[in-house]
Each structure stands twice: as structure tokens, then as C-alpha cells.
Amino acid sequence: MFAAQRLTQDLQQLAQAQAGLLARDQLLLGGLSRTATARLAADWETLSAGVYRVYPAVNEDARWQSRLWLGLLIAEPRGTSPATPGLPAIGGLAAAAQYGLVPRTELMRHPSDKLAITAAHDIDVYVGPRLVVRAAQAGYRFVRSRHPGRARFSEGDLTVTSIEDTALDVLELLEPSEVADWIDRACRYGMSTPERLLKMAMTRSRLANRDAMMAILQDQVEGVTSTLERVFRDEVERPHGLPEGRRQVRDGNRVLDVLHDCVVIELDGRAGHVGEGRWRDRRRDNSHTVRGRYSLRYGWQDCTYEPCLVAWEVGGLLVRTGWQGRPTPCPNCPPDLVAAQVIAGDWRAAVTAMDTAGLYRV
């Protein structure tokens, strides 16, 4: 601590802004001689060649921030003045944690998970194409980039890749079934938009699973904001010739998943709605009824294992509320009396038959 107090005020403030770390080049730029720098550095912890811990990390958050700053300082020492936008920048999962897209505790707690920062998946640091990293460092992966616009300021002078670049980088680690939910997470609270993500993806010459990624992003632009909504559209609506309703309709302080005039279709996520969520769903359904709307609610089990029955229910209600079209049976629809009547074109009779047969579950 005595050695740290010998620093100039500017260098002390810089060390505090950098989670307690300073680089040798910063000390020299700050007015210290090489001899004074070597004497002070002898009392500090050397984290990498020419990078020192001046102030101790007092808690888990401070230790995390110092890990990020170490990667930046290895890549490029920063002067005593605030850094200018550009590379180097923290990217990948570490940047996602800075944005709050991934809980940092989850990254560190489950090292076997694909969304974890371990020796097997290092912290990504994006650097310029001509920058020579002075020393290799375990726990970091230095990635060359020709796009200094990737970088955005985070807390203090720490730079991370933009929310769009960060989201696309992490998308390449995920399974296709997880992509839509991740995009929805990146667009939450207005951090980004599907349009901006799609525009960024189009500028990339390399993108893992490009066709699938671009299709999902286009879906997001069109209003399909979750994997379940995509399943509903692709397994229920389109194969059965149902009209596609308006999606993500703002209704006061609520957002309706799918709206057909007076028919509301709510799609519950993978985990289902239990406890307080169940009561909230009931209040929403009651509110629709009071306002003269019909409410249908479906989950993963319904849309993935019984999409034909869901389509019959939705189509029947749409017919009753004025839709002039009729559903079309898909190749997987059961060849029973109801399907036969649908094929014959008498859908209104089929609705009555389904009521009589008890095929509706309402």
C-alpha cells in the first residue's frame, strides 16, 4: 500500500478506474522513470509481463473486473487519459455478462456448461489486425478484428463489443432451438432490436449456421419473438391454412402473443406458468373475457405434440367469430370423421362434430 501511495494522483485514479491494475507503459507515460517504475513494481503482484495489481481485489465483483482489465492491458496498455472508442474490447460471453445477458455467477458456477468461462472457453479480447500481443496469457483468447466499431464503452473506461456483435458471437455457441430465446434476451429492455441484429449479421462474411440464423432473425423482424411462437406458426398455423394473427400487440401494459380481432392466443414458455404466474394468467384471461375477447392458451406440450388439435380449436373459434375461410388438414391430421368433413369442405359441420365428440378441451 505504501508503494501505491507513491503514485501520482492521476495514476492512482487510473488504477482505481482499471479495477486496481496498471501497466508499465502507463506508469512511464504518467511521468515515472524506469528506475522508479521497477522499484514500485517490486511491491506489486505481477499478473502478466508488464501488468501489475496495484490495489487488491476486495470482493468477487472486483476480481471479475480485474480479469477483464487484465485482458485489455495485455492487448494494449492504455494511457492516463480516458480511452478512445475502439479496440481492444472484451467480447463473447464476458461481454454478455457485462450487458447482463448472462449471469456472471452462472458463468463461473457451471464450468461444464457451454456458456461458461473456463480454461476451455477463455475470455475473448478483440484486438486490431496489426496489434502484436506481447505475451500469451492463460484464460484469454485474443481475436483479431478489422472493425474498431465493435467496441462500446462499459462501466468506466472498460470497452466491450457492441450488444449486436456480442449477441451474434454468443449465438454461434448455441443450438438452433435456443437462438430465438437468446435474441429475445438481447432485445429486452431496448438494448437492441431484431432489425439491428439482422443488419449486423448481414455485414459478417463468416457466421456459423448462417441460413438458420438469418431465417430466425427475419422471423424476429416479423414479430415471432420466441421459439414457441415459431413452433405455433410452423406447426399449427401454416400447415393448417390458418390466418396468421398480429404478433406482439401492445395492449396497455401488456403484450399479446397473437391477436385475431376478438380472439387472443397466449403462448406460455417452456417452463410453464405456475404459482403466482398461474394467477396472473387467470387474471389476463378474465380481462379478455370482460372486454369481449375469447382467450386460448397453449404451451410446449400442446404445440409440439398435438398441433393438429390446437389448429382445430383455433380454427373452430375463428370460424365462430366471423372468419370466412376454413382450416386445411395437414398430412398428420388423424383420418377420422372430423378430418373427413374438413376435407369435404364442410368445416362448420366439423366444428359441431368436434363439440359433440368432446374433442375440444375447453
N, C-alpha and C positions, 0 to 999 in steps of 0.2 A: 504493500500500500504506500510505503514511503516513496518508492520509485515512481509510482503513478502520480504522486503529488508533485513530482519534479517536472512533470509535463507542463507545457504552456496551457493556458486556459482554452485556447482553440483546439488543441489536441485532446484535452480532457473531454470537451464537449463532443468531439468527433468520435472518441472511443465510446462514450455513452450512447451516441446515435447508432453505433455499429455493434450493439449488444456486447460491449466490453472488449472488442477486438481492434487492433491496429496493425497495419503492415509497415515494414521497414521503409518502403518508399514514401509512405505518408509521413513518417517521422522526419525523414530527410527534407521533404517538401515543407514540413512545418517549422523548419529552422534549426533542427538539431544536427550536430556534426555526427560523422560516422562513429567517432570515439564515444560520444555521449549516448548515441543510439545503442551501441554494443554494451555499454555499461548498464544502461537501464534494462535492456533486453535480458541480461543475465538474471534478473529477479522475476522475470515473467515466464509463464508457460508458453513454450513454443508449440504451436498447433500444426504448422507446416513451415516449409522453408520461407522465412521472412514474414511470417504472420504470427502475432503474439496475442495472448489473452491478458489484457491489462487489468480488467476488473473481473472478479469471479461471477459466475452464473449462479444466482441465488435461488432459482426455482426452475421448474420444468419448462415454463414458457421462455425464460431467459436462455436456457440451454438449447431449446429449439431454434430460437432466433440466432444464436451464435453459430449453430450449424449452417444456417443459410448464409450468414455473412461470411463465414469461412470460405464457402464455395465461391462467392463473388470476389473475395480478396485474393484467392489463389489465381483466379482467372484474370483479374485486373485490379491492381491497387487503386484506390480512389483518393483523390486529393482532399485537402482540408475544406474546400468549398463544396456545396451540395452537388451531387452527381447530376449530370445532364441525362435526359431520356435516351435510352439506347442500351446496347449490350455491354457487359454481360447481364443476364437476367435469370432468375430462378424459374424453372418450368416444371411440367409434368405434375406428378402427384403432390410435390411440395408446394407448387403454386396453387393447386386446387385446395390444399389445406389453408393457405393464406386467404383465399376467397371464401372459405367456409363451405366449400362444396363437399369436402371430405373431413370428418372429424379427425383432428390430429391424433387424438388418443387411440382411434381405431387404427390409424396407420402404424402406430408403434406397438399396438397390443396383439395384433394378429400377423406375425411375420410370415405365415404360410399362405396368407391371402394374396391374390394377385394385385389388390390395391393396398400394398404395404411397402414402406420404405425400409429396406434391409440391405445387407451386402449384395443380395441377388438383384435388387432393384434400387440402384443408387439415386441420390438426389441429382436431378438434371440441372445443369447450368449451361445456358445457351451463350455462346461466345461468337465474336466476329470471325469471318473467314480467314483473316491473316494473323489473328492473335496466337501467339505461342504460349501455351500454358507452361509455367516454369517448372512445375513438379506434379507428378501423379499423386493422387490422394485417395485412399480407400474411402468408400462411401459416396463418391461423386462420379458423375458421368458428364464429361464436357462435350457439348453438341455444337457443331459449327453451323452458323446461320448467316444468310446474306440479307436478312430483313431486320434492321435495327428497330423498326416499328413494332416488333413483337413485344418490346418491353413497356411496362407501365409501372408507375410508382406504387409501392405498397406503403406500409407504415414507415414513417421516417424516410430515409433515402433508399431503403431496400427496393429493388426492382424485381418484378416478376413478369412473366409473359402475360399478354392480354388475356382477358376472360375467354375470348373466342379461340385463341391459339391454345390456351390451357385445356379448354373443353375438348377440342379436336385431338390434342395429344393423348388425353386420357381415354377418349373413345376407342383408340386403337388397341387398348388393353382389354376391352370389354367384349362380351359375347353379343351377337346381334340382338338377342332378346332384351338386353339391358340398355341398349343405346337410347331408345326413346325416353326412358325414365331419367337417364343422365342428362339428356338435352333439356328436358323439362326442369331439372335441377339447376342447370346453368342459366336458364332464362328466368328463374324465380327472382322475385323482388326487383325485376327490371335490370338485372346485371347485364343481360344480353337479350337478343331476340333471335327467333329462328331465321329470319331474313339475314341478319348479320352473320350468323354461323354458316349459312349456306353460301353467302358471298365469300367468306373466308375460305371455305372448303374448295370453292371453285378456283382459287388462286394457287392451291397446292398442287405441285406436279406429282407428289407422292402422297397417297392416302390409303391406308390399309382398308380392304373391303370397300373400295370406292363406290361401286354401284349400289351396294346395300346402304352405305352411309348417305349417299346423295338422295336415294329414294326416301329414306326416313326423314331427312332434313326437309325435303319437299313436302312430305306429309305434315310436318310440323308447321310449315308456312301455310298450309291449307287448313290448319286448325286441329289436326289429330295430334294431341299432346301427350299421349301415353300409350304404352304397349297394349293395354286393354282396349283402348279406343280403336287402335289399329285392328285388333282381333275382331271387334264388333263390326267394323266396317268391312273387313275382308272375308269374314266367315258368316256374318249374319246378313248385313245389308246387301252387298253386291251380288253374292251368289243367288239370292232370292228376289232380286229385282225390286228391293225396297227403295223408296226415295231417300236420299241422303239428307239428313236434317242439318240445321245450323249447329255448329260446334262451338263450345266455349263461349256461350252467350252470357254477357254480363246482365244480371238481374238484381238490381240493388247492390247489396254487399255480397251477393253470391254469384257463382259461375255455374251455369247449367251445362252438363256434358253434351247432350244432344237435345234439340228442341224442334218439334214439328207443330207449329201453331199452338194447339191446346194439349199436345202430348209431350211430356218431358221424360227423357230416358236418362237415368242416373247410372253410372258405371263405377262400382266400388273396386278398389285396388286389390292387389294380390292377397294382402293380409286380412282383408275383410274389415268390416266396421263392427267393433264390439264395445261393451261398456258405455262410456259417455258418447262415443261415436254413434252407437245404435240409437240412442235417444235423440241425438242431433238429426240423424236420418229420418226418424219418425216425424220430428217437427217440420223438416223440409217437405216430406210427403203430405202432411196435413196442410201445410201452407199452400201447396199446389192445389189441393182439393178445394180449399176455401176460395181460391182465386179462379176456380172453374177449369183447372187443368187436370188431366189424367197423368199419373206418375207410374212409371215402370222402373224397376231397379234390378240390375244384373251384376253378377260377379264373374270371376275367372271360371268357376265350375260351369256356370251357365253357358258362357260364350265359347268355351273350348270343347266341352263335352256334349252340349245339347244346342248347338247353334241353330239347327232347323226348328226346334220347338220354340226357341226365342224368336226366330223370324216369323213363325206362325202367330205368336202372341202379338208381336209388334204390328205385323201386317193386318191382323184382325182388328186391332184397336184403331189403326189408321183408317181402315175401311169404314168402321162405325162412325168415325169423326169427320168423314167427308172426302177421304182420298178416293179419286176416281179410278185409280189403277188397281192392280192386283198383284200379289206376290207370285213369283215363279219358282216352282220346285227345283232344287238343285239335285245333282246326281246322288247325293247322300240322303235325300229325304226318304223316309220309310214308305214303301209302296202299299199303304193302307187306304182305307176308304177316303180319308181326308185328302191324301195326295192325289187320288184318282179324281176327286171332284175338282181339285185345283187345276189338274191337267185339263179337265173338261171345260174349264173356264168359268165354272160357277163358284167363284170364291165366296160370295155371300152365303151360299148354302153350306160351304165348307166351314165358315165361321160358326154357323148354327150347329153343325155336326160336331165340331170340336167342343162346344159348350156342353152338348148332350153327352159326349163321350168322356167328359171330365179332363180333357187334355190341357185346358188352361189351369195354371197353378195359382191363380189369384183368388 
